[in-house]
Amino acid sequence: MAAAKTGAGIGIVLAMSAAARDLINFIDASPTPYHAVETSKARLEEAGFSALLEADSWDLDPGARHYVVRNEGSLAAFVVGSTPPAESGFRFIGAHTDSPNLRLKPRPDVTAQGLRQLAVEPYGGLLLHTWLDRDLSLAGRVTLREGGALRTVLLDFGRALLRIPSLAIHLNREIREQGLQLNPQQHAVPVMGMEGAPPIADLIAMELSAQGIAQVGAAGIQAYDLMTYDVQPSALAGLDEAFIQAPRLDNLASCHAGLCALLDSAAEGASDATRGIVFYDHEEVGSRSAGGAGGSFLSDLLGRIAGGSHEATSRANARSMLVSADMAHAVHPNYADRHEAGHRPGLGKGPVLKLNANQSYASDAATAGHFTALCGDAGVPVQHFVTRSDLACGGTIGPISAARSGIRTVDVGNPMLSMHSCREMAGTADVAPMIQVLRSFLGSPIPRS
């Protein structure tokens, strides 16, 4: 018989479970970067944050709560500090809203062997084989022409609409010796219906009408950014619900942690420093976009909060720190040799500090030391990850944001398995501690270098 949990132990378990359940609700409401931004906006507005438009003039009062959206896929939110940023600096958490998937080509309608299909293009470094035999839907944004005016709306079909069927082993017996080999152009074209099914523009128009979003015909559909996603809901799974099994954990789990940390920090009251989050789009394809970390989104924002002058912005940035939060590689029990010895993060064992001597991660002694101290003060264990010297290291928004802004940065993330799969895996026990440490970071003094 298992030992009975103490009252304190039960409280900790309940808190962990609540945070994890909130995470999977956040993920399921956010099938695309645009929906992730909308989900975040709703939570921010409920907490008293109001929208700012980049095209407007801003008048920022101490204690004010605002958010800004760029290109519908990137979002920043902040609480203005009680002292000028030039004197107190910024505390920001960065993450990204996009995940690898399959995205529709501009003219995707294809007919083959009596079946209607949709041509798609891989986005990011996805594990293509994990998208086979899944119940897939479509979601994203659509630009409409209505009475001569253009507007862009969000759309989520919200049901099983597509499938990429595997080839039966009877017709591919060499798979046992050669492994699965997929050509993304030839073998990853989803089936949508029988020959004669309506083209995608008609389907979009019908769905917009059915959902009460817009009444336009196919001719009114000007353009779209639509992507596939697995309709299976996220879940807490395993013995004692130890695991989170969900799509888009990389990197909506970090967006969720940063958002929760900011909302918790704002609820605690005033702070000298300006606290905030920045969630970028397009990290999975190199961040080279107006809304990506390689763009001007963060530097524009911080400059305006600081008052607009180069002098004030430079002084503020020198007193600032950014936590780049992106999921980390947990050690795989079947492939432990792929990890550097002594740097094998485990599920459920706390946040991971990511380091790379060649600056694929932005962590250094000062920023890693600060994050480690925050974890120690919170009673949260910290783990470390470096890539083996004979393997290529992935990248994050950390070095890119640091180079653009000049702000000291640390790269961290919660451990996970199946990264870039259609459906990923993380530890339930890791969700609440990361939120706790990030909340502490937003209120922390930054040591002088």
Secondary structure, DSSP 8 states (H G I E B T S, - for coil): ------HHHHHHHHHHHHHHHHHHHHHHT-SSHHHHHHHHHHHHHHTT-EEE-TTS-----TT-EEEEEETTTEEEEEE--SS-HHHH-EEEEEEE----EEEEEEEEEEEETTEEEEEEEEESS--GGGGTT--EEEEEEEEEEETTEEEEEEEE--S--BB-----GGG-TTHHHH-----HHHH---EEEETT---HHHHHHHHHHHTTS----GGGEEEEEEEEEE-S--EEESGGG-EEEETTHHHHHHHHHHHHHHHHHHHT---SSEEEEEEES-GGGTS-STTSTTSSHHHHHHHHHHTS-HHHHHHHHHT-EEEEE--EE---TT-GGGS-TT----TTS--EEE--TTSSS---HHHHHHHHHHHHHHT---EEE---TTS-----HHHHHHHHH--EEEEEE-EEESTTSSSEEEEGGGHHHHHHHHHHHHT------
